[in-house]
Amino acid sequence: MKVLGIIAEYNPFHNGHSYQLDACRQLAGADYTVIAMSGNFTQRGKAAITDKYVRTQMALDCGADLVIELPVHAACASAGYFAFGGVSLLAHTGIVTHLGFGSECGDIRLLEQAAQILSQEPEDFKAVLKAGIKSGQSYALARQKALESCFPKAFGLLTPNNILGIEYIRAIQKTGAPILPVTVRRQSSGYHDLSLGEHFCSAKALRRLTFEQPDFKTFDQYMPKAAASAYISFLKDFPPVSGRMFSGMLYYALSVCCHLEQIEDMDEFLASRISKLLGQYQDFDSFCMHIKSKNYTMTRIARALTHVMLGITQKDMQNFLQMEAAPYVRILGFRKSAAPLLRALKENSSIPVITKAADAGRRLNEAQLALFNQNLFADNLYRQVLNERGRRFIPHEFSRGLIIV
């Protein structure tokens, strides 16, 4: 049995995701597709625009067979940790044979060569990288120049999806997972592109459209019909979720946190800057802008603040990594036709499989349960934001059932 794994946010699911899923399945010759999907918080350090169950519904309605949750420790993390968490989770299922992803270059061999250089860091690479940083270049630019010095074919290679693809390959190499990577070229819109094409647009463009001009008819143009239906259904009952909705929660967390420097994605300089400027706090988004400096990207700042709000420390992240970033498999939903896949998962997974949140207490050991409870806390904050603003009530995580199609 060939099983394709995809690591995704689907924030929200759009035509480009549908193309990627189908194309990667064909490249892998896969019988089934497993999605390791971020929960309610994302890599850019902000809450997802809809909850994880709506995005699970989108994925299953559009061809995925099984959706499992990428824990918040990896989902709201830098590219390296995000990739390592996703690859480790898929590897520990014991059933995934291929990993599919989109990239700007569409050339798996080129990405593999770049991954090898970035992992090995030969002396000439280190020299150029060090010189670039010393001259005032950003780390990203210095790393690109260093890679090009060792590998001329890598000119301009370190673009968002290529970077993530390289990190996926490095994670496969690091874990020794028997997983083959396959990639398809990203269609039309770039990762940060806010334009709306004829058929494709980025998730970022869709989010902006949702916040600024929520025309439900437009969603049908850029999302598969089934995904648009689930998305619109959510938006009729709840506003699109934004970082600003967590402003009060964040301010409280910042006010009572005694050791900011111990929070994940934080260092002493950033912690000091936050403490000095806290008196000027207005809301989540404006505070990110207020504390921004040339030393930190907006994404890094947003992740650090979200980790403060969720109470995730550097020690918590180390505990997560010590479990190879895969403490358990949390199933969010599946297709009825994927029954053989579910059986194979339960027979082959090297870590506990959780189908009901309420069962976690008896299925997980103390260390695993501690991480699960942090994920549960993140879900409860997200749920509270929805319940304060929605037209219907979202039940506690212990009462939520799997999405089955």
ZILIN-V533186 format. One record per residue. SS is DSSP state (a for helix, b for strand, c for the rest). D_CENTER is the distance of its C-alpha to the mean C-alpha in whole Angstrom. Layout:
SS/D_CENTER ; SS/D_CENTER
This chain:
c/27 ; c/24 ; b/21 ; b/18 ; b/14 ; b/11 ; b/7 ; b/6 ; c/5 ; c/9 ; c/9 ; c/12 ; c/13 ; c/16 ; a/18 ; a/17 ; a/14 ; a/17 ; a/19 ; a/16 ; a/16 ; a/20 ; a/21 ; a/19 ; a/21 ; a/24 ; a/23 ; a/22 ; c/25 ; c/23 ; c/25 ; b/21 ; b/18 ; b/15 ; b/11 ; b/9 ; b/7 ; b/5 ; c/8 ; c/10 ; b/8 ; c/5 ; c/5 ; c/8 ; c/9 ; c/10 ; b/11 ; c/10 ; c/13 ; c/14 ; c/13 ; a/12 ; a/15 ; a/16 ; a/13 ; a/14 ; a/17 ; a/16 ; a/15 ; a/18 ; a/20 ; c/19 ; c/20 ; c/17 ; c/19 ; b/17 ; b/13 ; b/12 ; b/10 ; b/7 ; c/9 ; a/8 ; a/10 ; a/7 ; a/4 ; c/6 ; c/8 ; c/9 ; a/9 ; a/11 ; a/10 ; a/6 ; a/8 ; a/11 ; a/9 ; a/8 ; a/12 ; a/14 ; a/13 ; a/14 ; a/17 ; a/18 ; c/18 ; c/21 ; c/21 ; c/19 ; c/21 ; b/19 ; b/15 ; b/15 ; b/13 ; b/14 ; b/16 ; c/18 ; c/21 ; c/21 ; c/23 ; a/21 ; a/24 ; a/24 ; a/20 ; a/22 ; a/24 ; a/22 ; a/20 ; a/23 ; a/25 ; a/22 ; a/22 ; a/26 ; c/26 ; c/30 ; a/32 ; a/33 ; a/29 ; a/29 ; a/32 ; a/31 ; a/28 ; a/30 ; a/32 ; a/30 ; a/28 ; a/32 ; c/33 ; c/30 ; c/27 ; c/24 ; a/22 ; a/20 ; a/23 ; a/25 ; a/23 ; a/23 ; a/27 ; a/27 ; a/25 ; a/28 ; a/31 ; a/30 ; c/29 ; a/30 ; a/29 ; a/25 ; c/27 ; c/24 ; c/21 ; c/19 ; c/17 ; a/13 ; a/12 ; a/15 ; a/14 ; a/11 ; a/13 ; a/15 ; a/13 ; a/12 ; a/16 ; a/17 ; a/15 ; a/17 ; a/20 ; a/19 ; a/19 ; c/22 ; c/20 ; c/22 ; c/20 ; b/21 ; b/18 ; b/19 ; b/18 ; b/19 ; b/20 ; c/18 ; c/20 ; c/21 ; c/19 ; c/17 ; c/14 ; c/15 ; c/18 ; c/20 ; c/22 ; c/23 ; c/24 ; c/27 ; c/24 ; c/21 ; c/19 ; c/15 ; a/13 ; a/14 ; a/17 ; a/17 ; a/16 ; a/19 ; a/21 ; a/20 ; a/21 ; a/24 ; c/25 ; c/24 ; c/26 ; a/26 ; a/28 ; a/25 ; a/22 ; a/24 ; a/25 ; a/21 ; c/20 ; c/21 ; a/24 ; a/22 ; a/19 ; a/21 ; a/23 ; a/20 ; a/19 ; a/22 ; a/23 ; a/21 ; a/22 ; a/25 ; a/25 ; c/22 ; c/22 ; c/18 ; c/16 ; c/16 ; a/16 ; a/20 ; a/20 ; a/19 ; a/22 ; a/24 ; a/22 ; a/21 ; a/24 ; a/26 ; a/23 ; a/24 ; a/28 ; a/28 ; c/26 ; c/28 ; c/26 ; a/24 ; a/24 ; a/23 ; b/19 ; c/16 ; c/16 ; c/19 ; c/22 ; a/26 ; a/26 ; a/23 ; a/24 ; a/28 ; a/27 ; a/25 ; a/28 ; a/31 ; a/29 ; a/28 ; a/32 ; a/30 ; c/27 ; c/27 ; c/24 ; a/20 ; a/20 ; a/23 ; a/23 ; a/20 ; a/22 ; a/25 ; a/24 ; c/22 ; b/24 ; c/25 ; c/23 ; b/20 ; c/17 ; a/16 ; a/13 ; a/14 ; a/16 ; a/14 ; a/12 ; a/15 ; a/17 ; a/14 ; a/15 ; a/18 ; a/18 ; a/16 ; c/18 ; c/16 ; b/18 ; a/19 ; a/21 ; a/18 ; a/15 ; a/18 ; a/19 ; a/16 ; a/16 ; a/20 ; c/19 ; c/17 ; c/13 ; c/14 ; c/17 ; c/17 ; b/16 ; b/15 ; b/16 ; b/15 ; b/18 ; b/20 ; c/22 ; a/26 ; a/27 ; a/24 ; a/26 ; a/27 ; a/24 ; a/23 ; a/26 ; a/25 ; a/22 ; a/24 ; a/27 ; a/25 ; c/22 ; c/22 ; c/21 ; c/21 ; b/20 ; b/20 ; c/21 ; c/22 ; a/21 ; a/24 ; a/25 ; a/23 ; a/25 ; a/28 ; a/25 ; c/23 ; c/25 ; a/25 ; a/23 ; a/20 ; a/21 ; a/21 ; a/17 ; a/17 ; a/19 ; a/16 ; a/14 ; a/17 ; a/18 ; a/14 ; a/15 ; a/19 ; a/18 ; a/16 ; a/19 ; a/21 ; a/20 ; a/21 ; a/24 ; a/25 ; a/25 ; c/25 ; c/28 ; c/27 ; c/26 ; c/23 ; c/24 ; c/23 ; a/20 ; a/23 ; a/25 ; c/22 ; c/22 ; c/20 ; b/20 ; b/22 ; c/24
